[in-house]
Amino acid sequence: MKLFEECFGKGQPLRYLCQDEMRVGLMSQTGWLITSRGVKPIAKAQYVLESFWVYSVVEPLSG
């Protein structure tokens, strides 16, 4: 307990924060292709991934 008081001071209020991160993105998808029975469809693959990161920090006691 002595180490805690040396670092933060005696009688001082202690604030703690919670942090979270989330990746939000959109990946394009190919649609349905109509072909004859037994024929595999050939389509261009379009992989365009657009995303961004969301960071948030909150103090649970005060919101």
CHARMM-style PDB file with segment names, atoms N, HN, CA, C and O in Angstrom:
ATOM      1  N   MET     1       0.821  -1.191   0.000  1.00  0.00      PROA
ATOM      2  CA  MET     1       0.000   0.000   0.000  1.00  0.00      PROA
ATOM      3  C   MET     1       0.863   1.251   0.000  1.00  0.00      PROA
ATOM      4  O   MET     1       0.451   2.295  -0.507  1.00  0.00      PROA
ATOM      5  N   LYS     2       2.064   1.149   0.570  1.00  0.00      PROA
ATOM      6  HN  LYS     2       2.399   0.302   0.982  1.00  0.00      PROA
ATOM      7  CA  LYS     2       2.943   2.308   0.629  1.00  0.00      PROA
ATOM      8  C   LYS     2       3.358   2.757  -0.778  1.00  0.00      PROA
ATOM      9  O   LYS     2       3.434   3.956  -1.043  1.00  0.00      PROA
ATOM     10  N   LEU     3       3.624   1.817  -1.670  1.00  0.00      PROA
ATOM     11  HN  LEU     3       3.562   0.843  -1.454  1.00  0.00      PROA
ATOM     12  CA  LEU     3       4.005   2.152  -3.038  1.00  0.00      PROA
ATOM     13  C   LEU     3       2.885   2.906  -3.747  1.00  0.00      PROA
ATOM     14  O   LEU     3       3.143   3.851  -4.493  1.00  0.00      PROA
ATOM     15  N   PHE     4       1.658   2.495  -3.515  1.00  0.00      PROA
ATOM     16  HN  PHE     4       1.449   1.728  -2.909  1.00  0.00      PROA
ATOM     17  CA  PHE     4       0.503   3.158  -4.119  1.00  0.00      PROA
ATOM     18  C   PHE     4       0.419   4.609  -3.664  1.00  0.00      PROA
ATOM     19  O   PHE     4       0.206   5.503  -4.482  1.00  0.00      PROA
ATOM     20  N   GLU     5       0.581   4.846  -2.382  1.00  0.00      PROA
ATOM     21  HN  GLU     5       0.754   4.119  -1.717  1.00  0.00      PROA
ATOM     22  CA  GLU     5       0.509   6.199  -1.851  1.00  0.00      PROA
ATOM     23  C   GLU     5       1.664   7.067  -2.348  1.00  0.00      PROA
ATOM     24  O   GLU     5       1.495   8.270  -2.542  1.00  0.00      PROA
ATOM     25  N   GLU     6       2.834   6.464  -2.554  1.00  0.00      PROA
ATOM     26  HN  GLU     6       2.971   5.487  -2.397  1.00  0.00      PROA
ATOM     27  CA  GLU     6       3.973   7.222  -3.077  1.00  0.00      PROA
ATOM     28  C   GLU     6       3.725   7.659  -4.518  1.00  0.00      PROA
ATOM     29  O   GLU     6       4.121   8.755  -4.914  1.00  0.00      PROA
ATOM     30  N   CYS     7       3.084   6.822  -5.283  1.00  0.00      PROA
ATOM     31  HN  CYS     7       2.762   5.931  -4.961  1.00  0.00      PROA
ATOM     32  CA  CYS     7       2.848   7.139  -6.698  1.00  0.00      PROA
ATOM     33  C   CYS     7       1.698   8.120  -6.888  1.00  0.00      PROA
ATOM     34  O   CYS     7       1.793   9.033  -7.709  1.00  0.00      PROA
ATOM     35  N   PHE     8       0.609   7.940  -6.137  1.00  0.00      PROA
ATOM     36  HN  PHE     8       0.532   7.199  -5.471  1.00  0.00      PROA
ATOM     37  CA  PHE     8      -0.603   8.715  -6.396  1.00  0.00      PROA
ATOM     38  C   PHE     8      -0.939   9.733  -5.324  1.00  0.00      PROA
ATOM     39  O   PHE     8      -1.843  10.547  -5.514  1.00  0.00      PROA
ATOM     40  N   GLY     9      -0.242   9.708  -4.215  1.00  0.00      PROA
ATOM     41  HN  GLY     9       0.492   9.047  -4.061  1.00  0.00      PROA
ATOM     42  CA  GLY     9      -0.510  10.661  -3.140  1.00  0.00      PROA
ATOM     43  C   GLY     9      -1.574  10.140  -2.190  1.00  0.00      PROA
ATOM     44  O   GLY     9      -2.476   9.404  -2.591  1.00  0.00      PROA
ATOM     45  N   LYS    10      -1.462  10.521  -0.957  1.00  0.00      PROA
ATOM     46  HN  LYS    10      -0.730  11.119  -0.631  1.00  0.00      PROA
ATOM     47  CA  LYS    10      -2.397  10.044   0.061  1.00  0.00      PROA
ATOM     48  C   LYS    10      -3.658  10.900   0.042  1.00  0.00      PROA
ATOM     49  O   LYS    10      -3.582  12.129   0.042  1.00  0.00      PROA
ATOM     50  N   GLY    11      -4.802  10.255   0.026  1.00  0.00      PROA
ATOM     51  HN  GLY    11      -4.863   9.257   0.026  1.00  0.00      PROA
ATOM     52  CA  GLY    11      -6.080  10.964   0.062  1.00  0.00      PROA
ATOM     53  C   GLY    11      -6.501  11.569  -1.261  1.00  0.00      PROA
ATOM     54  O   GLY    11      -7.522  12.255  -1.319  1.00  0.00      PROA
ATOM     55  N   GLN    12      -5.752  11.339  -2.321  1.00  0.00      PROA
ATOM     56  HN  GLN    12      -4.923  10.782  -2.274  1.00  0.00      PROA
ATOM     57  CA  GLN    12      -6.107  11.873  -3.623  1.00  0.00      PROA
ATOM     58  C   GLN    12      -7.098  10.934  -4.322  1.00  0.00      PROA
ATOM     59  O   GLN    12      -6.963   9.715  -4.214  1.00  0.00      PROA
ATOM     60  N   PRO    13      -8.087  11.477  -5.032  1.00  0.00      PROA
ATOM     61  CA  PRO    13      -9.018  10.608  -5.753  1.00  0.00      PROA
ATOM     62  C   PRO    13      -8.311   9.918  -6.927  1.00  0.00      PROA
ATOM     63  O   PRO    13      -7.469  10.516  -7.596  1.00  0.00      PROA
ATOM     64  N   LEU    14      -8.652   8.706  -7.153  1.00  0.00      PROA
ATOM     65  HN  LEU    14      -9.336   8.219  -6.610  1.00  0.00      PROA
ATOM     66  CA  LEU    14      -8.049   7.930  -8.237  1.00  0.00      PROA
ATOM     67  C   LEU    14      -9.028   7.854  -9.401  1.00  0.00      PROA
ATOM     68  O   LEU    14     -10.171   7.430  -9.230  1.00  0.00      PROA
ATOM     69  N   ARG    15      -8.582   8.264 -10.582  1.00  0.00      PROA
ATOM     70  HN  ARG    15      -7.653   8.608 -10.721  1.00  0.00      PROA
ATOM     71  CA  ARG    15      -9.408   8.192 -11.789  1.00  0.00      PROA
ATOM     72  C   ARG    15      -8.867   7.081 -12.665  1.00  0.00      PROA
ATOM     73  O   ARG    15      -7.654   6.964 -12.838  1.00  0.00      PROA
ATOM     74  N   TYR    16      -9.730   6.280 -13.209  1.00  0.00      PROA
ATOM     75  HN  TYR    16     -10.715   6.375 -13.068  1.00  0.00      PROA
ATOM     76  CA  TYR    16      -9.297   5.249 -14.140  1.00  0.00      PROA
ATOM     77  C   TYR    16     -10.129   5.359 -15.404  1.00  0.00      PROA
ATOM     78  O   TYR    16     -11.292   5.761 -15.365  1.00  0.00      PROA
ATOM     79  N   LEU    17      -9.524   4.999 -16.517  1.00  0.00      PROA
ATOM     80  HN  LEU    17      -8.579   4.673 -16.548  1.00  0.00      PROA
ATOM     81  CA  LEU    17     -10.150   5.117 -17.823  1.00  0.00      PROA
ATOM     82  C   LEU    17     -10.195   3.756 -18.492  1.00  0.00      PROA
ATOM     83  O   LEU    17      -9.328   2.913 -18.261  1.00  0.00      PROA
ATOM     84  N   CYS    18     -11.201   3.544 -19.315  1.00  0.00      PROA
ATOM     85  HN  CYS    18     -11.905   4.229 -19.503  1.00  0.00      PROA
ATOM     86  CA  CYS    18     -11.324   2.323 -20.108  1.00  0.00      PROA
ATOM     87  C   CYS    18     -11.202   2.712 -21.577  1.00  0.00      PROA
ATOM     88  O   CYS    18     -11.817   3.684 -22.017  1.00  0.00      PROA
ATOM     89  N   GLN    19     -10.416   1.963 -22.332  1.00  0.00      PROA
ATOM     90  HN  GLN    19      -9.916   1.174 -21.975  1.00  0.00      PROA
ATOM     91  CA  GLN    19     -10.156   2.268 -23.737  1.00  0.00      PROA
ATOM     92  C   GLN    19     -10.623   1.105 -24.593  1.00  0.00      PROA
ATOM     93  O   GLN    19     -10.502  -0.056 -24.201  1.00  0.00      PROA
ATOM     94  N   ASP    20     -11.161   1.425 -25.776  1.00  0.00      PROA
ATOM     95  HN  ASP    20     -11.259   2.367 -26.095  1.00  0.00      PROA
ATOM     96  CA  ASP    20     -11.609   0.401 -26.709  1.00  0.00      PROA
ATOM     97  C   ASP    20     -11.291   0.880 -28.118  1.00  0.00      PROA
ATOM     98  O   ASP    20     -11.213   2.080 -28.380  1.00  0.00      PROA
ATOM     99  N   GLU    21     -11.112  -0.074 -29.012  1.00  0.00      PROA
ATOM    100  HN  GLU    21     -11.176  -1.049 -28.799  1.00  0.00      PROA
ATOM    101  CA  GLU    21     -10.888   0.277 -30.416  1.00  0.00      PROA
ATOM    102  C   GLU    21     -11.713  -0.666 -31.279  1.00  0.00      PROA
ATOM    103  O   GLU    21     -11.985  -1.804 -30.895  1.00  0.00      PROA
ATOM    104  N   MET    22     -12.104  -0.178 -32.446  1.00  0.00      PROA
ATOM    105  HN  MET    22     -11.883   0.746 -32.757  1.00  0.00      PROA
ATOM    106  CA  MET    22     -12.945  -0.959 -33.330  1.00  0.00      PROA
ATOM    107  C   MET    22     -12.595  -0.617 -34.776  1.00  0.00      PROA
ATOM    108  O   MET    22     -12.362   0.549 -35.096  1.00  0.00      PROA
ATOM    109  N   ARG    23     -12.557  -1.605 -35.636  1.00  0.00      PROA
ATOM    110  HN  ARG    23     -12.746  -2.552 -35.375  1.00  0.00      PROA
ATOM    111  CA  ARG    23     -12.300  -1.379 -37.053  1.00  0.00      PROA
ATOM    112  C   ARG    23     -13.625  -1.481 -37.791  1.00  0.00      PROA
ATOM    113  O   ARG    23     -14.311  -2.501 -37.718  1.00  0.00      PROA
ATOM    114  N   VAL    24     -13.977  -0.428 -38.493  1.00  0.00      PROA
ATOM    115  HN  VAL    24     -13.420   0.401 -38.552  1.00  0.00      PROA
ATOM    116  CA  VAL    24     -15.212  -0.373 -39.253  1.00  0.00      PROA
ATOM    117  C   VAL    24     -14.835  -0.319 -40.720  1.00  0.00      PROA
ATOM    118  O   VAL    24     -14.020   0.510 -41.122  1.00  0.00      PROA
ATOM    119  N   GLY    25     -15.417  -1.193 -41.519  1.00  0.00      PROA
ATOM    120  HN  GLY    25     -16.080  -1.867 -41.192  1.00  0.00      PROA
ATOM    121  CA  GLY    25     -15.048  -1.195 -42.926  1.00  0.00      PROA
ATOM    122  C   GLY    25     -16.106  -1.800 -43.821  1.00  0.00      PROA
ATOM    123  O   GLY    25     -17.086  -2.387 -43.363  1.00  0.00      PROA
ATOM    124  N   LEU    26     -15.878  -1.638 -45.107  1.00  0.00      PROA
ATOM    125  HN  LEU    26     -15.081  -1.161 -45.479  1.00  0.00      PROA
ATOM    126  CA  LEU    26     -16.780  -2.157 -46.115  1.00  0.00      PROA
ATOM    127  C   LEU    26     -15.948  -2.827 -47.199  1.00  0.00      PROA
ATOM    128  O   LEU    26     -15.046  -2.212 -47.768  1.00  0.00      PROA
ATOM    129  N   MET    27     -16.252  -4.075 -47.479  1.00  0.00      PROA
ATOM    130  HN  MET    27     -16.985  -4.574 -47.017  1.00  0.00      PROA
ATOM    131  CA  MET    27     -15.561  -4.805 -48.540  1.00  0.00      PROA
ATOM    132  C   MET    27     -16.555  -5.098 -49.647  1.00  0.00      PROA
ATOM    133  O   MET    27     -17.626  -5.651 -49.397  1.00  0.00      PROA
ATOM    134  N   SER    28     -16.205  -4.730 -50.863  1.00  0.00      PROA
ATOM    135  HN  SER    28     -15.335  -4.280 -51.066  1.00  0.00      PROA
ATOM    136  CA  SER    28     -17.118  -4.961 -51.973  1.00  0.00      PROA
ATOM    137  C   SER    28     -17.255  -6.465 -52.232  1.00  0.00      PROA
ATOM    138  O   SER    28     -16.315  -7.232 -52.022  1.00  0.00      PROA
ATOM    139  N   GLN    29     -18.435  -6.866 -52.690  1.00  0.00      PROA
ATOM    140  HN  GLN    29     -19.199  -6.243 -52.861  1.00  0.00      PROA
ATOM    141  CA  GLN    29     -18.706  -8.273 -52.936  1.00  0.00      PROA
ATOM    142  C   GLN    29     -19.225  -8.435 -54.358  1.00  0.00      PROA
ATOM    143  O   GLN    29     -19.866  -7.539 -54.907  1.00  0.00      PROA
ATOM    144  N   THR    30     -18.937  -9.600 -54.947  1.00  0.00      PROA
ATOM    145  HN  THR    30     -18.417 -10.328 -54.501  1.00  0.00      PROA
ATOM    146  CA  THR    30     -19.490  -9.887 -56.265  1.00  0.00      PROA
ATOM    147  C   THR    30     -20.906 -10.412 -56.092  1.00  0.00      PROA
ATOM    148  O   THR    30     -21.215 -11.081 -55.106  1.00  0.00      PROA
ATOM    149  N   GLY    31     -21.748 -10.110 -57.038  1.00  0.00      PROA
ATOM    150  HN  GLY    31     -21.498  -9.566 -57.839  1.00  0.00      PROA
ATOM    151  CA  GLY    31     -23.136 -10.566 -56.980  1.00  0.00      PROA
ATOM    152  C   GLY    31     -23.280 -11.952 -57.596  1.00  0.00      PROA
ATOM    153  O   GLY    31     -22.288 -12.628 -57.871  1.00  0.00      PROA
ATOM    154  N   TRP    32     -24.508 -12.360 -57.806  1.00  0.00      PROA
ATOM    155  HN  TRP    32     -25.314 -11.811 -57.582  1.00  0.00      PROA
ATOM    156  CA  TRP    32     -24.795 -13.654 -58.416  1.00  0.00      PROA
ATOM    157  C   TRP    32     -24.585 -13.580 -59.921  1.00  0.00      PROA
ATOM    158  O   TRP    32     -24.870 -12.555 -60.542  1.00  0.00      PROA
ATOM    159  N   LEU    33     -24.091 -14.656 -60.504  1.00  0.00      PROA
ATOM    160  HN  LEU    33     -23.860 -15.488 -60.000  1.00  0.00      PROA
ATOM    161  CA  LEU    33     -23.921 -14.748 -61.941  1.00  0.00      PROA
ATOM    162  C   LEU    33     -24.747 -15.934 -62.446  1.00  0.00      PROA
ATOM    163  O   LEU    33     -24.734 -17.005 -61.840  1.00  0.00      PROA
ATOM    164  N   ILE    34     -25.451 -15.744 -63.534  1.00  0.00      PROA
ATOM    165  HN  ILE    34     -25.461 -14.874 -64.027  1.00  0.00      PROA
ATOM    166  CA  ILE    34     -26.288 -16.807 -64.082  1.00  0.00      PROA
ATOM    167  C   ILE    34     -25.520 -17.497 -65.206  1.00  0.00      PROA
ATOM    168  O   ILE    34     -25.076 -16.848 -66.153  1.00  0.00      PROA
ATOM    169  N   THR    35     -25.367 -18.813 -65.094  1.00  0.00      PROA
ATOM    170  HN  THR    35     -25.728 -19.340 -64.324  1.00  0.00      PROA
ATOM    171  CA  THR    35     -24.699 -19.608 -66.121  1.00  0.00      PROA
ATOM    172  C   THR    35     -25.506 -20.882 -66.348  1.00  0.00      PROA
ATOM    173  O   THR    35     -26.457 -21.169 -65.620  1.00  0.00      PROA
ATOM    174  N   SER    36     -25.118 -21.630 -67.355  1.00  0.00      PROA
ATOM    175  HN  SER    36     -24.346 -21.397 -67.946  1.00  0.00      PROA
ATOM    176  CA  SER    36     -25.763 -22.916 -67.623  1.00  0.00      PROA
ATOM    177  C   SER    36     -25.385 -23.908 -66.539  1.00  0.00      PROA
ATOM    178  O   SER    36     -24.398 -23.713 -65.830  1.00  0.00      PROA
ATOM    179  N   ARG    37     -26.161 -24.964 -66.410  1.00  0.00      PROA
ATOM    180  HN  ARG    37     -26.962 -25.123 -66.986  1.00  0.00      PROA
ATOM    181  CA  ARG    37     -25.906 -25.974 -65.393  1.00  0.00      PROA
ATOM    182  C   ARG    37     -24.555 -26.635 -65.651  1.00  0.00      PROA
ATOM    183  O   ARG    37     -24.272 -27.062 -66.771  1.00  0.00      PROA
ATOM    184  N   GLY    38     -23.721 -26.720 -64.611  1.00  0.00      PROA
ATOM    185  HN  GLY    38     -23.951 -26.373 -63.702  1.00  0.00      PROA
ATOM    186  CA  GLY    38     -22.410 -27.358 -64.718  1.00  0.00      PROA
ATOM    187  C   GLY    38     -21.297 -26.421 -65.153  1.00  0.00      PROA
ATOM    188  O   GLY    38     -20.135 -26.825 -65.169  1.00  0.00      PROA
ATOM    189  N   VAL    39     -21.617 -25.181 -65.507  1.00  0.00      PROA
ATOM    190  HN  VAL    39     -22.561 -24.853 -65.494  1.00  0.00      PROA
ATOM    191  CA  VAL    39     -20.604 -24.208 -65.931  1.00  0.00      PROA
ATOM    192  C   VAL    39     -20.307 -23.283 -64.756  1.00  0.00      PROA
ATOM    193  O   VAL    39     -21.209 -22.667 -64.188  1.00  0.00      PROA
ATOM    194  N   LYS    40     -19.046 -23.199 -64.410  1.00  0.00      PROA
ATOM    195  HN  LYS    40     -18.313 -23.699 -64.871  1.00  0.00      PROA
ATOM    196  CA  LYS    40     -18.662 -22.319 -63.305  1.00  0.00      PROA
ATOM    197  C   LYS    40     -18.581 -20.877 -63.814  1.00  0.00      PROA
ATOM    198  O   LYS    40     -18.031 -20.630 -64.887  1.00  0.00      PROA
ATOM    199  N   PRO    41     -19.117 -19.940 -63.061  1.00  0.00      PROA
ATOM    200  CA  PRO    41     -19.072 -18.540 -63.495  1.00  0.00      PROA
ATOM    201  C   PRO    41     -17.671 -17.955 -63.383  1.00  0.00      PROA
ATOM    202  O   PRO    41     -16.905 -18.311 -62.488  1.00  0.00      PROA
ATOM    203  N   ILE    42     -17.352 -17.064 -64.293  1.00  0.00      PROA
ATOM    204  HN  ILE    42     -17.974 -16.775 -65.020  1.00  0.00      PROA
ATOM    205  CA  ILE    42     -16.082 -16.359 -64.275  1.00  0.00      PROA
ATOM    206  C   ILE    42     -16.400 -14.885 -64.056  1.00  0.00      PROA
ATOM    207  O   ILE    42     -17.127 -14.270 -64.835  1.00  0.00      PROA
ATOM    208  N   ALA    43     -15.853 -14.341 -62.998  1.00  0.00      PROA
ATOM    209  HN  ALA    43     -15.262 -14.841 -62.365  1.00  0.00      PROA
ATOM    210  CA  ALA    43     -16.110 -12.936 -62.679  1.00  0.00      PROA
ATOM    211  C   ALA    43     -14.828 -12.307 -62.168  1.00  0.00      PROA
ATOM    212  O   ALA    43     -13.979 -12.978 -61.580  1.00  0.00      PROA
ATOM    213  N   LYS    44     -14.702 -11.028 -62.397  1.00  0.00      PROA
ATOM    214  HN  LYS    44     -15.391 -10.483 -62.875  1.00  0.00      PROA
ATOM    215  CA  LYS    44     -13.560 -10.295 -61.867  1.00  0.00      PROA
ATOM    216  C   LYS    44     -13.728 -10.135 -60.367  1.00  0.00      PROA
ATOM    217  O   LYS    44     -14.810  -9.794 -59.888  1.00  0.00      PROA
ATOM    218  N   ALA    45     -12.660 -10.379 -59.632  1.00  0.00      PROA
ATOM    219  HN  ALA    45     -11.782 -10.656 -60.021  1.00  0.00      PROA
ATOM    220  CA  ALA    45     -12.682 -10.178 -58.190  1.00  0.00      PROA
ATOM    221  C   ALA    45     -12.296  -8.737 -57.908  1.00  0.00      PROA
ATOM    222  O   ALA    45     -11.225  -8.281 -58.307  1.00  0.00      PROA
ATOM    223  N   GLN    46     -13.156  -8.040 -57.234  1.00  0.00      PROA
ATOM    224  HN  GLN    46     -14.026  -8.411 -56.909  1.00  0.00      PROA
ATOM    225  CA  GLN    46     -12.907  -6.636 -56.932  1.00  0.00      PROA
ATOM    226  C   GLN    46     -12.773  -6.501 -55.420  1.00  0.00      PROA
ATOM    227  O   GLN    46     -13.770  -6.398 -54.705  1.00  0.00      PROA
ATOM    228  N   TYR    47     -11.548  -6.501 -54.947  1.00  0.00      PROA
ATOM    229  HN  TYR    47     -10.738  -6.584 -55.528  1.00  0.00      PROA
ATOM    230  CA  TYR    47     -11.310  -6.391 -53.522  1.00  0.00      PROA
ATOM    231  C   TYR    47     -10.897  -4.971 -53.184  1.00  0.00      PROA
ATOM    232  O   TYR    47      -9.713  -4.632 -53.202  1.00  0.00      PROA
ATOM    233  N   VAL    48     -11.860  -4.166 -52.883  1.00  0.00      PROA
ATOM    234  HN  VAL    48     -12.821  -4.441 -52.868  1.00  0.00      PROA
ATOM    235  CA  VAL    48     -11.598  -2.810 -52.431  1.00  0.00      PROA
ATOM    236  C   VAL    48     -12.062  -2.745 -50.987  1.00  0.00      PROA
ATOM    237  O   VAL    48     -13.257  -2.817 -50.703  1.00  0.00      PROA
ATOM    238  N   LEU    49     -11.122  -2.610 -50.092  1.00  0.00      PROA
ATOM    239  HN  LEU    49     -10.151  -2.551 -50.323  1.00  0.00      PROA
ATOM    240  CA  LEU    49     -11.446  -2.581 -48.676  1.00  0.00      PROA
ATOM    241  C   LEU    49     -11.226  -1.174 -48.149  1.00  0.00      PROA
ATOM    242  O   LEU    49     -10.101  -0.677 -48.104  1.00  0.00      PROA
ATOM    243  N   GLU    50     -12.309  -0.551 -47.758  1.00  0.00      PROA
ATOM    244  HN  GLU    50     -13.223  -0.954 -47.795  1.00  0.00      PROA
ATOM    245  CA  GLU    50     -12.218   0.773 -47.165  1.00  0.00      PROA
ATOM    246  C   GLU    50     -12.580   0.640 -45.701  1.00  0.00      PROA
ATOM    247  O   GLU    50     -13.668   0.172 -45.365  1.00  0.00      PROA
ATOM    248  N   SER    51     -11.682   1.044 -44.837  1.00  0.00      PROA
ATOM    249  HN  SER    51     -10.798   1.424 -45.110  1.00  0.00      PROA
ATOM    250  CA  SER    51     -11.956   0.924 -43.410  1.00  0.00      PROA
ATOM    251  C   SER    51     -11.263   2.042 -42.651  1.00  0.00      PROA
ATOM    252  O   SER    51     -10.368   2.715 -43.162  1.00  0.00      PROA
ATOM    253  N   PHE    52     -11.701   2.214 -41.432  1.00  0.00      PROA
ATOM    254  HN  PHE    52     -12.428   1.667 -41.017  1.00  0.00      PROA
ATOM    255  CA  PHE    52     -11.058   3.171 -40.546  1.00  0.00      PROA
ATOM    256  C   PHE    52     -11.193   2.652 -39.122  1.00  0.00      PROA
ATOM    257  O   PHE    52     -12.043   1.810 -38.831  1.00  0.00      PROA
ATOM    258  N   TRP    53     -10.361   3.157 -38.256  1.00  0.00      PROA
ATOM    259  HN  TRP    53      -9.670   3.841 -38.492  1.00  0.00      PROA
ATOM    260  CA  TRP    53     -10.342   2.732 -36.862  1.00  0.00      PROA
ATOM    261  C   TRP    53     -11.048   3.775 -36.018  1.00  0.00      PROA
ATOM    262  O   TRP    53     -10.895   4.976 -36.241  1.00  0.00      PROA
ATOM    263  N   VAL    54     -11.816   3.314 -35.054  1.00  0.00      PROA
ATOM    264  HN  VAL    54     -11.941   2.338 -34.873  1.00  0.00      PROA
ATOM    265  CA  VAL    54     -12.494   4.191 -34.110  1.00  0.00      PROA
ATOM    266  C   VAL    54     -11.919   3.892 -32.729  1.00  0.00      PROA
ATOM    267  O   VAL    54     -11.949   2.751 -32.270  1.00  0.00      PROA
ATOM    268  N   TYR    55     -11.403   4.909 -32.082  1.00  0.00      PROA
ATOM    269  HN  TYR    55     -11.379   5.837 -32.455  1.00  0.00      PROA
ATOM    270  CA  TYR    55     -10.849   4.772 -30.736  1.00  0.00      PROA
ATOM    271  C   TYR    55     -11.733   5.552 -29.769  1.00  0.00      PROA
ATOM    272  O   TYR    55     -12.206   6.644 -30.084  1.00  0.00      PROA
ATOM    273  N   SER    56     -11.945   4.988 -28.613  1.00  0.00      PROA
ATOM    274  HN  SER    56     -11.560   4.101 -28.357  1.00  0.00      PROA
ATOM    275  CA  SER    56     -12.722   5.700 -27.610  1.00  0.00      PROA
ATOM    276  C   SER    56     -12.134   5.467 -26.237  1.00  0.00      PROA
ATOM    277  O   SER    56     -11.628   4.388 -25.931  1.00  0.00      PROA
ATOM    278  N   VAL    57     -12.211   6.492 -25.421  1.00  0.00      PROA
ATOM    279  HN  VAL    57     -12.623   7.368 -25.670  1.00  0.00      PROA
ATOM    280  CA  VAL    57     -11.747   6.412 -24.033  1.00  0.00      PROA
ATOM    281  C   VAL    57     -12.858   7.024 -23.178  1.00  0.00      PROA
ATOM    282  O   VAL    57     -13.392   8.087 -23.497  1.00  0.00      PROA
ATOM    283  N   VAL    58     -13.190   6.340 -22.098  1.00  0.00      PROA
ATOM    284  HN  VAL    58     -12.757   5.477 -21.839  1.00  0.00      PROA
ATOM    285  CA  VAL    58     -14.255   6.833 -21.243  1.00  0.00      PROA
ATOM    286  C   VAL    58     -13.871   6.592 -19.774  1.00  0.00      PROA
ATOM    287  O   VAL    58     -13.201   5.615 -19.437  1.00  0.00      PROA
ATOM    288  N   GLU    59     -14.311   7.500 -18.931  1.00  0.00      PROA
ATOM    289  HN  GLU    59     -14.855   8.293 -19.204  1.00  0.00      PROA
ATOM    290  CA  GLU    59     -14.161   7.310 -17.502  1.00  0.00      PROA
ATOM    291  C   GLU    59     -15.509   6.787 -16.992  1.00  0.00      PROA
ATOM    292  O   GLU    59     -16.489   7.531 -16.985  1.00  0.00      PROA
ATOM    293  N   PRO    60     -15.574   5.524 -16.568  1.00  0.00      PROA
ATOM    294  CA  PRO    60     -16.859   4.929 -16.220  1.00  0.00      PROA
ATOM    295  C   PRO    60     -17.646   5.661 -15.123  1.00  0.00      PROA
ATOM    296  O   PRO    60     -18.876   5.662 -15.157  1.00  0.00      PROA
ATOM    297  N   LEU    61     -16.971   6.275 -14.164  1.00  0.00      PROA
ATOM    298  HN  LEU    61     -15.971   6.274 -14.137  1.00  0.00      PROA
ATOM    299  CA  LEU    61     -17.692   6.926 -13.073  1.00  0.00      PROA
ATOM    300  C   LEU    61     -18.403   8.193 -13.509  1.00  0.00      PROA
ATOM    301  O   LEU    61     -19.508   8.474 -13.045  1.00  0.00      PROA
ATOM    302  N   SER    62     -17.779   8.970 -14.403  1.00  0.00      PROA
ATOM    303  HN  SER    62     -16.881   8.742 -14.780  1.00  0.00      PROA
ATOM    304  CA  SER    62     -18.376  10.241 -14.801  1.00  0.00      PROA
ATOM    305  C   SER    62     -19.030  10.151 -16.184  1.00  0.00      PROA
ATOM    306  O   SER    62     -19.818  11.022 -16.554  1.00  0.00      PROA
ATOM    307  N   GLY    63     -18.708   9.106 -16.945  1.00  0.00      PROA
ATOM    308  HN  GLY    63     -18.068   8.398 -16.644  1.00  0.00      PROA
ATOM    309  CA  GLY    63     -19.305   8.944 -18.270  1.00  0.00      PROA
ATOM    310  C   GLY    63     -18.615   9.788 -19.283  1.00  0.00      PROA
ATOM    311  OT1 GLY    63     -18.990   9.774 -20.456  1.00  0.00      PROA
TER     312      GLY     63
END
